[in-house]
């Protein structure tokens, strides 16, 4: 069923309209392709034709983009982020939801969840002592968790950050890598450094690392410790064994918050070893105080092609 929608964007602001539409209307074309509708505009008057639900979703997004066009410079990459919020379910309902709109403040400005699952993820991190973020690459699991960790540290909610990764990836062994232990494990921890540098600046991160306020370490270094008043993040948790996952989860002390992220479709452990993340998902899902968020291809916030690649792999794994 098709519908013709006519609406005006008010107040009239030519700069905001130009920002919304993009050069040669490239942003409108991007939305047309995504929603499979036709969008025409004359000044501030818009006309959309196509499937009823998709036309309404496109109209809602255009209005939302117009409302932020005076404070954000809209580019195709940012338009794609907003389009990612309108997944298959969002096409049938209002853009947005009833979750609290958490924002994490950093030196580069506030960071907020894009889409239903990111907002749910932030809510579960904020309201639970232990949260899991599970899903494919490019969904913002690690980035948002590091942002929450930095926010907790800056607001004196915790005394330190402990960021952890298992040093096992893509079938490689540390012994085959050049350098001393520090040089061997550094590449595995680099994504966390990158996120911290972006949010705090390299100089401040260096000082906090020197004072041990921020600790970035391989999972093996956690054994035998109890971490109080800390924000603890375990990244790439699909590469933990069941014993390692149990060891990590029992490190949580008083006043601490832990976040575990991973993608159970990219396990790099030997075939005979079960993933500790997969095991923990089923074992802990009904325990109060633990929040689990599942991301999927619709949540990918990288290049649009990444979403299509993830979807193709998800489809192949179902058969």
Secondary structure, DSSP 8 states (H G I E B T S, - for coil): -EEEEEEE-SS--HHHHHHHH-GGGHHHHHHHHHHT-EEEEETTEEEEEEEHHHHHHHHHHHHHHHHHTTTS---HHHHHHHHHTS-TTGGGS-SS-SS---EEEETTEEEE--SHHHHHHHHHHHH-SEEEEE--TTSSHHHHHHHHHHHHHHTTS-SEEEEEE-S-BTTB-GGGSSS-HHHHHHHHHHHHHHHHHHHH-HHHHHHHHHTTSEEEEEGGGGTT--B-SEEEEEESGGGS-HHHHHHHHTTB-TT-EEEEEE-TT---S-TTS--HHHHHHHHHTT-TTEEEEE--GGG--S-HHHHHHHHHHHHHHT-
